[in-house]
């Protein structure tokens, strides 16, 4: 799957937020792009929306938040992941808040090399 124009624009916004942060790396994944923190997948884009990795233990609570939906891109919901729609990341502050949340959680995971 090729990146959409909306994905490309969101990627540019994400790059500005993570620029200079230690441990972040951008990688191609399944025809798209994702950002890894210390070797663990942290966030990415999906059809112009942001996908974020968060604590599985809080999955149901996160899914009930405004502008979120389950990450179901293969026909099976991925626990510990959420899709944040464009309304939830419309401003730089909103986008940064979601990136920071994902980074805080993923930063607790063991480093992968």
Buried (B, 14 or more C-beta within 10 A) or exposed (E): EEBBEBBEEBBEBBEEBBEEEEBBEBEEEEEBBBBBBBBBBBBBBBBBBBBBBBBEEEBEEBBEEEBBBBBEBEEEBBBBBBBBBBEBBEEEEBBBBBBEBBBEBBEEBEEEE
